[in-house]
Amino acid sequence: MPNLIEEYKLTIKKLTEFENFTIAKDYEQKLQILKNTLN
């Protein structure tokens, strides 16, 4: 499961680099939900 979190972070970073902020925000929300679920 921690691998999934790293993948999300990497995806967010790549999307931000490509200035695809809308999708990056969506992934950030999903990552937050994932972190909350794991805690």
C-alpha positions in Angstrom: 0.0 0.0 0.0 2.8 2.6 0.7 3.9 2.0 -2.9 0.5 3.3 -4.0 1.1 6.5 -2.1 4.5 7.0 -3.7 2.9 6.4 -7.2 0.3 9.0 -6.4 3.0 11.6 -5.4 5.0 10.9 -8.5 1.9 11.3 -10.7 1.0 14.6 -9.0 4.5 15.8 -9.5 4.5 14.9 -13.2 1.0 16.4 -13.8 2.1 19.6 -12.1 5.2 19.7 -14.3 3.0 19.5 -17.4 0.8 22.2 -15.9 -2.2 19.9 -15.7 -3.3 21.3 -12.4 -6.9 20.3 -12.6 -6.0 16.6 -12.7 -3.2 17.1 -10.3 -5.7 18.5 -7.7 -7.9 15.5 -8.3 -5.0 13.2 -7.6 -4.1 15.2 -4.5 -7.6 14.7 -3.1 -7.5 11.0 -3.9 -4.1 10.7 -2.1 -5.6 12.5 0.9 -8.5 10.1 1.0 -6.1 7.2 0.7 -3.9 8.4 3.5 -7.0 9.0 5.7 -8.2 5.5 5.0 -4.9 3.9 5.9 -4.7 5.7 9.3 
